[in-house]
């Protein structure tokens, strides 16, 4: 008879750890395939001829690489103008998010005031309000101000704070020891000097995280441009991509090619700031009282 295997022996423990690690890697690989496959199909479609897009059964690799889809798709519509509009709106909106979210986050995290917790709770409740609820009254307000068909409805809301960004920054600010603030105040520094010289340099990961979120959200924003923009010379990239969907035919290969071009800035920014982004996203949730 064979000897019984001791489940608590070091060899059994090592085998169990290897099996668990293998299962984790298999799940990670499967998850990566699920997320990467649509992107690869998007690249494949961008390099196909119009007839190959609708072939059945579908083929993953194109018969011949149609690199001209990128130039044809970009020039068939004024996408250079759409790009400039998107850059202008995104930059101003990101600056607005930084200015309007850092100050209240600093106040909620570092300053003492009566009713601060109640105000913070009320601010968090605004995160539960769907965008669709405020869509009509916001449109009426901008319409009465004569701002429809301008960039102002896409920029101004960013300068009035965003509850989720304030929450992230506040959580990170609370992880910074308050002894730094007290030492700075002993040396005569005021609140804004403490924010500029003490808090912000240590909160770069959180600020980078909020900046990336704000950039992606404004760069890909489609709902607001559809509602407020009327003239084609004011369209953004997201709105310009919708013009490929014609009444009788949709040029999916050119649309995918232009979509890849518009996706490049997001990929580049995320790859360059990946480590800072992950650090900020992780640390923003560990502080709090």
C-alpha positions as CSV (number, residue, x, y, z in Angstrom):
1,X,0.0,0.0,0.0
2,X,1.2,3.5,-0.8
3,X,1.8,5.9,2.0
4,X,-0.8,8.6,2.6
5,X,0.1,12.1,1.4
6,X,0.5,14.7,4.2
7,X,-1.5,17.7,3.0
8,X,0.3,19.9,5.5
9,X,3.8,18.9,4.3
10,X,6.0,21.6,2.6
11,X,5.8,19.7,-0.7
12,X,2.0,19.7,-0.7
13,X,2.0,23.4,0.2
14,X,4.4,24.2,-2.7
15,X,2.2,22.2,-5.1
16,X,-0.9,24.0,-3.9
17,X,0.8,27.4,-4.4
18,X,2.0,26.5,-7.9
19,X,-1.5,25.3,-8.9
20,X,-3.1,28.5,-7.5
21,X,-0.5,30.7,-9.3
22,X,-1.1,28.8,-12.5
23,X,-4.8,29.4,-12.2
24,X,-4.3,33.1,-11.6
25,X,-2.1,33.4,-14.7
26,X,-4.6,31.5,-16.8
27,X,-7.4,33.9,-15.7
28,X,-5.2,36.9,-16.4
29,X,-4.4,35.7,-19.9
30,X,-8.0,34.9,-20.6
31,X,-9.0,38.4,-19.3
32,X,-6.3,40.0,-21.4
33,X,-7.5,38.2,-24.5
34,X,-11.1,39.3,-23.9
35,X,-10.1,43.0,-23.6
36,X,-7.5,43.0,-26.4
37,X,-9.4,41.0,-29.0
38,X,-11.9,43.9,-29.8
39,X,-9.0,46.3,-30.3
40,X,-7.2,43.9,-32.6
41,X,-10.4,43.4,-34.6
42,X,-10.6,47.2,-34.8
43,X,-7.1,47.4,-36.2
44,X,-7.9,44.6,-38.7
45,X,-11.1,46.4,-39.9
46,X,-9.1,49.6,-40.4
47,X,-6.8,47.8,-42.7
48,X,-9.4,46.0,-44.8
49,X,-11.1,46.9,-48.0
50,X,-14.8,47.8,-47.8
51,X,-15.9,44.5,-49.3
52,X,-13.9,42.5,-46.8
53,X,-15.6,44.1,-43.8
54,X,-18.9,42.3,-44.6
55,X,-17.6,39.0,-45.8
56,X,-19.1,35.9,-44.3
57,X,-17.6,34.0,-42.6
58,X,-15.6,36.9,-41.3
59,X,-11.8,36.9,-41.7
60,X,-9.5,38.3,-39.1
61,X,-6.5,39.1,-41.4
62,X,-7.1,41.4,-44.4
63,X,-6.1,40.1,-47.9
64,X,-4.0,43.2,-48.4
65,X,-3.2,46.0,-46.1
66,X,-5.2,49.1,-47.0
67,X,-3.1,51.8,-45.4
68,X,-4.8,54.5,-47.4
69,X,-7.9,54.1,-45.2
70,X,-6.2,56.3,-42.6
71,X,-5.5,59.2,-44.9
72,X,-8.8,58.8,-46.8
73,X,-10.8,58.7,-43.6
74,X,-9.0,61.7,-42.1
75,X,-9.4,63.9,-45.2
76,X,-12.9,62.9,-46.2
77,X,-14.1,65.1,-43.4
78,X,-12.4,68.1,-41.7
79,X,-10.9,66.0,-38.9
80,X,-8.0,68.4,-38.5
81,X,-10.5,71.0,-37.5
82,X,-12.3,68.5,-35.2
83,X,-8.9,67.7,-33.6
84,X,-8.2,71.3,-32.8
85,X,-11.6,71.8,-31.3
86,X,-11.2,68.7,-29.2
87,X,-7.8,69.8,-28.0
88,X,-9.1,73.2,-27.0
89,X,-12.1,71.8,-25.2
90,X,-10.2,69.1,-23.4
91,X,-7.3,71.3,-22.2
92,X,-9.6,74.0,-20.8
93,X,-11.9,71.4,-19.2
94,X,-8.9,69.6,-17.6
95,X,-7.6,72.9,-16.2
96,X,-11.1,73.6,-14.9
97,X,-11.3,70.2,-13.2
98,X,-7.9,70.8,-11.6
99,X,-8.8,74.2,-10.3
100,X,-12.3,73.5,-9.1
101,X,-11.6,70.1,-7.5
102,X,-8.2,70.7,-5.8
103,X,-9.5,73.6,-3.7
104,X,-12.6,72.0,-2.2
105,X,-10.7,68.7,-1.7
106,X,-8.0,70.5,0.3
107,X,-10.7,72.3,2.3
108,X,-12.5,69.0,3.1
109,X,-9.2,67.2,4.0
110,X,-7.2,69.8,5.9
111,X,-9.4,72.6,7.2
112,X,-11.7,72.6,10.2
113,X,-15.1,74.1,9.8
114,X,-18.6,73.7,11.3
115,X,-20.8,71.5,9.1
116,X,-17.8,70.2,7.0
117,X,-18.9,66.5,7.3
118,X,-22.5,67.4,6.3
119,X,-21.3,69.4,3.3
120,X,-19.1,66.6,2.2
121,X,-21.9,64.1,2.5
122,X,-24.2,66.4,0.5
123,X,-21.5,66.7,-2.2
124,X,-21.2,62.9,-2.4
125,X,-25.0,62.5,-2.9
126,X,-24.6,64.5,-6.1
127,X,-22.7,61.5,-7.5
128,X,-25.9,59.5,-7.4
129,X,-27.8,61.9,-9.6
130,X,-27.8,60.6,-13.3
131,X,-26.6,63.0,-15.9
132,X,-29.9,62.6,-17.7
133,X,-31.8,64.2,-14.8
134,X,-29.9,67.5,-15.1
135,X,-29.7,67.4,-18.9
136,X,-32.8,69.4,-19.7
137,X,-32.5,72.2,-17.1
138,X,-28.8,72.6,-18.0
139,X,-29.7,72.9,-21.7
140,X,-32.4,75.5,-20.9
141,X,-29.9,77.5,-18.8
142,X,-27.2,77.5,-21.5
143,X,-29.9,78.3,-24.2
144,X,-31.1,81.3,-22.3
145,X,-27.5,82.5,-22.0
146,X,-27.0,82.2,-25.7
147,X,-24.3,79.6,-25.4
148,X,-25.8,76.9,-27.6
149,X,-23.5,76.1,-30.6
150,X,-20.5,77.3,-28.7
151,X,-17.8,75.5,-26.7
152,X,-18.9,77.1,-23.4
153,X,-21.4,74.3,-22.4
154,X,-18.6,71.8,-22.8
155,X,-16.0,73.8,-20.8
156,X,-17.8,75.7,-18.0
157,X,-19.2,72.7,-16.1
158,X,-15.7,71.5,-15.5
159,X,-14.9,74.8,-13.6
160,X,-17.6,74.2,-11.0
161,X,-16.3,71.0,-9.5
162,X,-16.8,67.3,-10.0
163,X,-17.8,65.3,-6.9
164,X,-15.9,62.1,-7.8
165,X,-12.6,64.0,-8.4
166,X,-13.0,66.0,-5.2
167,X,-13.5,62.7,-3.3
168,X,-10.4,61.1,-4.8
169,X,-8.2,64.1,-4.1
170,X,-9.6,64.5,-0.6
171,X,-8.9,60.9,0.2
172,X,-5.3,61.3,-0.9
173,X,-4.8,64.6,0.9
174,X,-5.8,62.9,4.1
175,X,-2.9,60.5,3.9
176,X,-0.4,63.3,4.1
177,X,0.6,63.9,7.8
178,X,-0.8,67.2,9.1
179,X,2.5,67.8,11.0
180,X,3.8,69.2,7.7
181,X,1.0,71.8,7.7
182,X,1.7,72.7,11.3
183,X,5.4,73.1,10.7
184,X,4.7,75.3,7.7
185,X,2.3,77.5,9.6
186,X,4.9,78.0,12.4
187,X,7.2,79.4,9.7
188,X,4.4,81.8,8.7
189,X,2.9,80.0,5.7
190,X,-0.8,80.5,5.0
191,X,-3.3,78.0,3.7
192,X,-2.6,78.6,0.1
193,X,1.2,78.4,0.6
194,X,0.7,75.1,2.5
195,X,-1.4,73.8,-0.4
196,X,1.1,74.9,-3.0
197,X,4.3,74.0,-1.3
198,X,3.4,71.0,1.0
199,X,0.3,69.2,-0.2
200,X,0.4,69.4,-4.0
201,X,4.0,68.2,-4.4
202,X,3.2,65.1,-2.4
203,X,-0.2,64.6,-4.2
204,X,1.2,64.3,-7.7
205,X,0.0,60.7,-8.2
206,X,-3.6,61.6,-7.2
207,X,-3.5,64.8,-9.4
208,X,-2.1,62.8,-12.3
209,X,-5.0,60.2,-11.8
210,X,-7.6,62.9,-11.8
211,X,-6.0,64.6,-14.8
212,X,-6.0,61.4,-16.8
213,X,-9.7,60.7,-15.9
214,X,-10.6,64.2,-16.9
215,X,-8.7,64.0,-20.2
216,X,-10.2,60.7,-21.2
217,X,-13.7,61.8,-20.2
218,X,-13.5,65.1,-22.2
219,X,-11.7,63.6,-25.2
220,X,-14.3,60.9,-25.7
221,X,-17.3,63.0,-24.7
222,X,-20.1,62.5,-27.2
223,X,-23.3,63.4,-25.4
224,X,-22.6,67.1,-24.7
225,X,-21.3,67.9,-28.3
226,X,-24.4,66.2,-29.8
227,X,-26.7,68.4,-27.7
228,X,-25.0,71.7,-27.9
229,X,-23.0,71.8,-31.2
230,X,-24.8,72.6,-34.4
231,X,-22.2,73.8,-36.9
232,X,-19.8,71.3,-38.4
233,X,-16.8,73.6,-38.0
234,X,-17.3,73.3,-34.2
235,X,-17.6,69.5,-34.1
236,X,-15.3,67.4,-32.0
237,X,-13.6,64.1,-32.9
238,X,-16.2,62.0,-31.2
239,X,-18.9,63.8,-33.0
240,X,-17.1,63.7,-36.3
241,X,-16.8,59.9,-36.1
242,X,-20.6,59.7,-36.1
243,X,-20.7,61.3,-39.6
244,X,-19.3,58.1,-41.1
245,X,-22.7,56.5,-40.4
246,X,-24.5,57.3,-43.6
247,X,-28.2,56.7,-44.4
248,X,-27.4,54.0,-47.0
249,X,-23.8,53.0,-46.4
250,X,-21.3,53.2,-43.5
251,X,-17.6,53.1,-44.2
252,X,-16.6,51.0,-41.2
253,X,-13.0,50.6,-42.4
254,X,-12.4,54.4,-42.6
255,X,-14.3,55.0,-39.4
256,X,-12.1,52.4,-37.5
257,X,-9.0,53.9,-39.0
258,X,-9.9,57.4,-37.7
259,X,-11.0,56.0,-34.4
260,X,-7.5,54.4,-34.0
261,X,-5.9,57.8,-34.7
262,X,-8.2,59.5,-32.1
263,X,-7.3,56.7,-29.6
264,X,-3.5,57.2,-29.9
265,X,-3.3,60.3,-27.5
266,X,-5.1,58.3,-24.8
267,X,-2.9,55.3,-25.2
268,X,0.3,57.5,-25.1
269,X,-0.7,59.4,-22.1
270,X,-1.7,56.3,-20.1
271,X,1.5,54.5,-21.0
272,X,3.6,57.5,-20.0
273,X,1.8,58.0,-16.7
274,X,0.9,54.3,-16.0
275,X,2.9,54.0,-12.8
276,X,1.8,57.3,-11.4
277,X,-1.8,56.6,-12.4
278,X,-1.9,53.2,-10.6
279,X,-0.2,54.6,-7.5
280,X,-2.7,57.4,-7.3
281,X,-5.7,55.1,-7.9
282,X,-4.5,52.8,-5.1
283,X,-3.6,55.4,-2.5
284,X,-6.7,57.5,-3.1
285,X,-8.9,55.0,-1.2
286,X,-6.8,54.2,1.9
287,X,-7.2,57.5,3.7
288,X,-10.3,58.7,5.2
289,X,-12.2,59.3,8.5
